[in-house]
Amino acid sequence: MTLSAAIDLHLEMLRDRRKLSPHTLAAYRRDLERWSGFLADSGFSTMSDLDARFEPVRLRGYLASLNDSLERSSVCRHLSAIRGFLRHSRQRGWLARDIGTLVPTPKARRSLPKFLKIEEMLELIHAPDSATPLGRRDRALFEVMYGAGLRVSEAVGLDLDDVDMQAGWVRVVGKGSKERQVPLGSPALAAVRDYLENPDPPRHSSERALFVNFRGGRLTSRSVARILARHLVRLASAKSLSPHGLRHSFATHLLAAGADLRTIQELLGHSRLSTTQRYTHVDLGTLLDEYRDAHPLGNKGKNGRPG
């Protein structure tokens, strides 16, 4: 079997059994095809070649070659994709051993999540012009993403019947097609109601998406990023933030208000508590920033003396 054919079968398995998203599958395909191209230059074109001659040193050499052009996190993702393929190949009997387990994971530099302060978040929510149809949509979009802590893919994937206006809940389909129910506060519900009661232009008759573009079709993740960027430049702080920053803001503000980590984990749909624990570092960093700004000995000028 060729290496290319084995990669195709592996990706089909991830799609059908693991239910990975098209975005994740496309990233894995790019990573594995780049690796297979590297192997082809060394004479590896079939699974038999890989089984007979592939050694951990070749994988470490490949990862080292990526360090010059990619961030550490991207190198780790490449290794994860390759490890998954090698593990699957061992399970299918294409390889006699799983070489991926013999290569250590590079230590990734984990940056703290970027987020808006509460006053900045309120400024963003009120930035769209509610007198216009698109302004009402943008405000409802921000209210729902922040109010429920949604990923951008979850927000654009929402359908009209996913929001229970009476009970105040939204049904979210997250990673791996896992569903969760998340409460929506009254400001978010009011914004959604105002948006839906004043549609202009009207949505397509067959379109069930909650958030639509000016043509009446479903919003895309890229569209949300452009919408957010357009409103952020109008803020006093003029921060640069990805749509995921609204989710980070939701989690950080909940933690600062005293919410339990397990509760935040459930609301965000994290499978591991360690992922949610990142926000404890963010919160501590915020406290330190506020301390330095407010404390007479913490706020120092350029000469190292209190400013």
Residue pairs with C-beta under 8 A, 6 or more apart in sequence:
1 46
1 47
1 48
1 94
2 45
2 46
2 47
3 36
3 39
3 40
3 44
3 45
3 46
3 47
3 49
3 50
4 36
6 47
6 85
6 89
6 94
7 29
7 32
7 33
7 36
7 85
9 92
10 32
10 84
10 85
10 88
10 89
11 25
11 28
11 29
11 32
13 88
14 20
14 25
14 28
14 84
15 25
18 176
19 176
19 177
20 28
20 176
21 153
21 175
23 153
27 77
27 81
28 81
28 84
31 77
31 78
31 81
31 82
32 81
32 82
32 85
34 78
35 62
35 78
35 81
35 82
36 44
38 62
38 65
39 45
39 50
39 54
39 58
42 58
43 49
44 50
44 53
44 54
47 89
47 94
47 95
50 89
50 94
50 95
51 94
51 95
51 96
54 99
55 99
56 99
56 102
56 103
59 79
59 82
59 99
59 100
59 103
60 103
63 75
63 78
63 79
63 103
63 106
66 74
66 75
66 78
67 75
70 78
72 106
72 107
72 108
72 109
73 108
73 109
75 106
76 105
76 106
76 108
79 100
79 103
79 105
79 106
82 100
83 100
83 101
83 103
84 100
85 100
86 95
86 98
86 99
86 100
87 98
87 100
87 101
89 95
89 98
90 96
90 97
90 98
110 278
112 278
112 281
112 282
112 285
113 244
113 245
113 248
113 251
113 252
113 278
113 279
113 282
114 241
114 242
114 245
114 248
115 241
115 245
115 248
115 249
115 252
115 282
116 124
116 239
116 241
116 245
116 246
116 249
117 286
118 253
120 235
120 237
120 239
121 146
121 246
121 249
121 253
123 235
123 236
124 142
124 231
124 232
124 235
125 139
125 142
125 143
125 146
125 187
126 139
127 138
127 231
127 234
127 235
128 134
128 135
128 136
128 137
128 138
128 139
128 142
128 231
129 135
130 136
130 139
130 194
133 198
133 199
133 200
133 201
134 214
136 191
136 194
136 195
136 198
137 195
137 211
137 212
138 227
138 231
139 191
139 194
139 195
140 188
140 191
140 192
140 194
140 195
140 211
141 155
141 211
141 219
141 224
141 227
142 228
142 231
142 246
143 187
143 188
143 191
143 192
144 150
144 155
144 158
144 170
144 184
144 188
144 191
144 192
144 210
145 152
145 155
145 243
145 246
145 247
146 188
146 246
146 247
146 249
146 250
147 184
147 185
147 187
147 188
147 250
148 170
148 172
148 182
148 183
148 184
148 188
148 250
148 267
149 182
149 247
149 250
149 251
149 254
149 267
149 268
150 172
150 182
150 246
150 247
151 174
151 175
151 244
151 247
152 221
152 224
152 225
152 243
152 244
153 221
154 172
154 173
154 174
155 211
155 224
155 243
156 209
156 211
156 218
156 219
156 220
156 221
156 223
156 224
157 173
158 170
158 172
158 209
158 210
158 211
159 208
159 209
159 210
160 196
160 208
160 209
160 210
161 208
162 170
162 171
162 172
162 210
163 169
163 170
163 171
163 184
163 192
163 210
164 170
164 171
165 189
165 192
165 193
168 183
168 184
168 185
168 186
168 189
169 181
169 182
169 183
169 184
170 181
170 182
170 183
170 184
171 179
171 180
171 181
172 179
172 180
172 181
172 182
172 269
173 179
174 180
174 269
175 269
178 269
180 266
180 267
180 269
182 267
184 192
192 210
201 214
201 215
201 216
202 216
203 209
203 212
203 216
204 212
204 216
204 217
207 216
207 217
207 218
209 217
209 218
209 219
211 218
211 219
212 218
212 219
213 219
213 223
221 243
224 243
225 242
225 243
228 241
228 242
228 243
228 246
229 240
232 238
232 239
232 240
232 241
247 268
248 279
248 282
250 267
250 268
251 264
251 268
251 276
251 279
252 279
252 282
252 283
252 286
254 263
254 264
254 267
255 261
255 264
255 279
255 280
255 282
255 283
256 283
256 286
261 273
261 276
261 277
261 280
262 273
264 276
264 279
265 273
265 275
265 276
268 276
270 276
291 298
292 298
292 299
292 300
293 299
296 306
297 306
299 306
299 307
300 306
300 307
301 307
